[in-house]
Amino acid sequence: MASVLFSRGGDGHQVTKSGSYIYHGDAANFHEWAFRTRLRVKAAGSEPDKYADAMSRVVDGLRGESFIIAKEVGLERLWQPGSAEEDDEEITPGVTLLIEAIRRSVFP
């Protein structure tokens, strides 16, 4: 019975009902959150509706300071799938903007 309850590496991770990784903005879990976030968004593809849905799920898992940062980045910027060029300027994907904003907060 003890082997069933054993968890390597701490208490594991929490997820929302929709399966989003819950992240509170701490340095210890940043890299795992960033990896899982990039993977989820990459799986959604670059179709605007699917990308926006994936980013919505990512933001749904944010708590505390990380959620505040997402609000500061803004919905329009978060929903941008990127890779399109406007006025000879490449648009940065919303997931990259979010991860970099949270990285700057976590690792000043």
Disulfide bonds with the S-S distance in Angstrom:
none
